[in-house]
Amino acid sequence: MSITAAFVAFRKSILVGYNISSQMKDVVVKVLEGVPRYDSKVSYQYGSQMFHCVVENEIVYGCVSPVHFQATVVFGFLSECNRKFKIKYAGSAEGYPRISDLTPSNCYPFGEELSSLMQFFNENPQTDKFSQIKSELDSTRQVMLNNLDSIVARGDQISDLCDRTELLRSEAQGFHTNAFSLKKALLKHHIIVVIGAVVLLGILGLIIAFTVCGVDFKKC
């Protein structure tokens, strides 16, 4: 019960394989036709065998195992194949090979690496635990980065909110000033109206008095 074969493909073309028989190659070609183009992990059953694939940047890292073989082991193996392949053809585990380098003749030497990794994982099935721990650490790091992104985004929102609050405060202060000025102007207007009314009533009273009593008030 172990990993029996492995391969690396680009899109639908096999670049390099180890222990891939002609009959198995036909199955691998059919598997590649159904593998998603986007980054993913998939498994296909064919008879008593499972074909496991990890797709990243249209490069497919695949292996074959018995149906009931531990999935954690095969995906740990494929993860290590991914890392080794990118180191060899991209210069680092974080890089991606150039498409021009993804040819069967150029990738043929990687078959020895597949053989070594298969032997190592078959003899040390617990190795997948290290891959699992690394994956969990990477996930934790990603969560931390996501949280940091959220905090940064929230900081921008808080900054915008502060700016809006300051604007509202300024507008409120301006409104208060304008309201006070308007109140003062209305009060002044009322005083003028009252004074005008008093003066008008006084003049009207004098006119009535002059009419009734005369200018010298001798008729009263």
C-alpha positions as CSV (number, residue, x, y, z in Angstrom):
1,M,0.0,0.0,0.0
2,S,2.1,2.9,-1.3
3,I,2.5,5.6,-3.9
4,T,3.1,3.6,-7.1
5,A,3.7,6.3,-9.7
6,A,4.1,10.1,-10.1
7,F,4.2,12.7,-12.8
8,V,4.3,16.4,-13.5
9,A,2.3,17.9,-16.4
10,F,1.6,21.3,-17.8
11,R,-2.0,21.8,-18.8
12,K,-2.8,18.5,-20.7
13,S,0.8,17.5,-21.5
14,I,3.0,15.2,-19.4
15,L,6.4,16.8,-18.7
16,V,8.0,14.1,-16.7
17,G,6.9,10.9,-15.0
18,Y,8.2,8.0,-12.9
19,N,7.0,4.4,-13.1
20,I,4.3,5.4,-15.6
21,S,3.5,2.4,-17.8
22,S,2.1,2.9,-21.3
23,Q,-1.4,1.8,-20.1
24,M,-1.2,4.1,-17.1
25,K,-0.1,6.9,-19.4
26,D,-3.3,6.6,-21.3
27,V,-5.3,7.0,-18.1
28,V,-3.2,9.9,-17.0
29,V,-3.9,11.7,-20.3
30,K,-7.7,11.2,-19.7
31,V,-7.3,12.4,-16.1
32,L,-5.5,15.6,-17.3
33,E,-8.4,16.3,-19.7
34,G,-10.7,16.6,-16.7
35,V,-8.4,18.4,-14.3
36,P,-9.4,22.0,-13.6
37,R,-7.2,24.8,-15.0
38,Y,-7.5,26.8,-11.8
39,D,-5.6,26.0,-8.6
40,S,-7.2,22.9,-6.9
41,K,-6.7,19.5,-5.4
42,V,-8.6,16.6,-7.0
43,S,-8.7,12.8,-6.9
44,Y,-10.0,10.3,-9.5
45,Q,-10.7,6.6,-9.1
46,Y,-9.9,4.2,-11.9
47,G,-10.4,0.6,-11.0
48,S,-8.4,-0.2,-7.9
49,Q,-6.2,2.9,-8.2
50,M,-6.6,6.6,-7.3
51,F,-5.1,9.4,-9.3
52,H,-4.4,12.4,-7.1
53,C,-3.6,15.8,-8.6
54,V,-2.6,19.2,-7.3
55,V,-3.0,22.1,-9.8
56,E,-1.1,25.3,-9.3
57,N,-0.6,27.9,-12.0
58,E,-1.7,25.3,-14.6
59,I,1.1,22.9,-13.6
60,V,-0.3,19.6,-12.5
61,Y,1.5,17.5,-9.8
62,G,0.1,14.0,-9.8
63,C,0.6,10.6,-8.3
64,V,-1.1,7.1,-8.3
65,S,-1.9,5.1,-5.2
66,P,-4.2,2.3,-4.1
67,V,-7.8,3.4,-3.4
68,H,-7.6,3.1,0.4
69,F,-4.1,4.7,0.8
70,Q,-4.0,7.7,3.1
71,A,-4.9,10.9,1.2
72,T,-2.8,13.0,3.7
73,V,0.3,11.1,2.6
74,V,-0.2,11.5,-1.1
75,F,-1.0,15.2,-0.9
76,G,2.0,15.7,1.4
77,F,4.0,14.0,-1.3
78,L,2.5,16.2,-4.0
79,S,3.1,19.3,-2.0
80,E,6.8,18.4,-1.7
81,C,6.9,17.7,-5.4
82,N,5.5,21.1,-6.0
83,R,8.1,22.8,-3.8
84,K,11.1,20.8,-5.3
85,F,9.9,21.5,-8.9
86,K,9.6,25.2,-8.3
87,I,13.0,25.4,-6.6
88,K,14.6,23.6,-9.6
89,Y,12.9,25.4,-12.4
90,A,11.9,28.8,-10.9
91,G,14.8,29.3,-8.4
92,S,12.6,29.4,-5.3
93,A,9.6,27.7,-3.8
94,E,7.6,31.0,-4.1
95,G,8.4,31.5,-7.8
96,Y,6.8,30.0,-11.0
97,P,8.7,28.4,-13.9
98,R,8.7,30.1,-17.2
99,I,6.4,28.5,-19.8
100,S,9.4,28.1,-22.1
101,D,11.1,25.9,-19.6
102,L,8.1,23.6,-19.3
103,T,9.1,21.0,-21.9
104,P,9.6,17.2,-21.6
105,S,13.3,17.4,-22.5
106,N,14.0,20.1,-20.0
107,C,12.0,18.5,-17.2
108,Y,13.2,14.9,-17.8
109,P,15.9,15.1,-15.0
110,F,13.2,15.7,-12.5
111,G,12.2,12.1,-12.8
112,E,15.0,11.2,-10.4
113,E,13.6,13.6,-7.9
114,L,10.1,12.0,-8.2
115,S,11.7,8.6,-7.6
116,S,13.6,9.8,-4.5
117,L,10.5,11.5,-3.1
118,M,8.3,8.4,-3.7
119,Q,10.8,6.2,-1.9
120,F,11.1,8.7,1.0
121,F,7.3,9.1,1.5
122,N,6.6,5.3,1.1
123,E,9.2,4.5,3.7
124,N,8.2,7.4,6.0
125,P,4.5,7.8,5.8
126,Q,4.5,10.0,9.0
127,T,6.3,12.6,7.0
128,D,2.9,14.0,5.9
129,K,2.4,15.2,9.5
130,F,5.2,17.7,9.0
131,S,3.5,18.9,5.8
132,Q,0.2,19.1,7.7
133,I,1.9,21.2,10.5
134,K,3.5,23.4,7.8
135,S,0.1,23.8,6.1
136,E,-1.6,24.7,9.4
137,L,1.2,27.3,10.1
138,D,0.7,28.7,6.6
139,S,-3.1,28.9,7.1
140,T,-2.5,30.6,10.5
141,R,-0.2,33.1,8.8
142,Q,-2.8,33.7,6.1
143,V,-5.5,34.3,8.7
144,M,-3.2,36.7,10.5
145,L,-2.5,38.5,7.2
146,N,-6.3,38.6,6.4
147,N,-6.9,40.0,9.9
148,L,-4.2,42.6,9.4
149,D,-5.8,43.5,6.1
150,S,-9.1,43.9,7.8
151,I,-7.6,46.1,10.5
152,V,-5.9,48.3,7.9
153,A,-9.2,48.5,5.9
154,R,-11.0,49.3,9.1
155,G,-8.4,52.0,9.9
156,D,-9.1,53.6,6.6
157,Q,-12.8,53.5,7.4
158,I,-12.2,55.0,10.8
159,S,-10.0,57.7,9.2
160,D,-12.9,58.5,6.8
161,L,-15.3,58.5,9.7
162,C,-13.1,60.9,11.6
163,D,-12.9,63.2,8.6
164,R,-16.7,63.1,8.2
165,T,-17.2,63.7,11.9
166,E,-14.9,66.7,11.7
167,L,-16.7,68.0,8.7
168,L,-20.1,67.6,10.4
169,R,-18.7,69.3,13.5
170,S,-17.5,72.2,11.3
171,E,-20.9,72.4,9.6
172,A,-22.7,72.2,12.9
173,Q,-20.5,75.0,14.3
174,G,-21.2,77.1,11.1
175,F,-24.9,76.4,11.4
176,H,-24.8,77.5,15.1
177,T,-23.0,80.7,14.1
178,N,-25.4,81.4,11.3
179,A,-28.4,80.7,13.6
180,F,-27.1,83.1,16.2
181,S,-26.5,85.8,13.6
182,L,-30.0,85.2,12.2
183,K,-31.5,85.4,15.7
184,K,-29.6,88.6,16.4
185,A,-30.8,90.1,13.1
186,L,-34.4,89.1,13.8
187,L,-34.2,90.6,17.3
188,K,-32.9,93.9,15.8
189,H,-35.6,93.8,13.2
190,H,-38.3,93.3,15.9
191,I,-36.9,96.3,17.9
192,I,-36.9,98.5,14.8
193,V,-40.5,97.4,14.1
194,V,-41.6,98.1,17.6
195,I,-39.9,101.5,17.7
196,G,-41.4,102.3,14.3
197,A,-44.8,101.3,15.5
198,V,-44.5,103.5,18.6
199,V,-43.3,106.5,16.6
200,L,-46.1,105.9,14.1
201,L,-48.7,105.7,16.9
202,G,-47.3,108.8,18.4
203,I,-47.5,110.7,15.2
204,L,-51.1,109.4,14.6
205,G,-52.0,110.4,18.1
206,L,-50.7,113.9,17.5
207,I,-52.6,114.2,14.3
208,I,-55.8,113.2,16.0
209,A,-55.1,115.6,18.9
210,F,-54.4,118.5,16.5
211,T,-57.6,117.7,14.6
212,V,-59.8,117.6,17.7
213,C,-58.2,120.3,19.9
214,G,-56.4,122.4,17.3
215,V,-52.8,123.1,17.0
216,D,-52.7,125.2,20.3
217,F,-55.1,122.8,22.1
218,K,-57.5,125.7,22.8
219,K,-60.6,123.7,21.7
220,C,-60.1,121.0,24.3
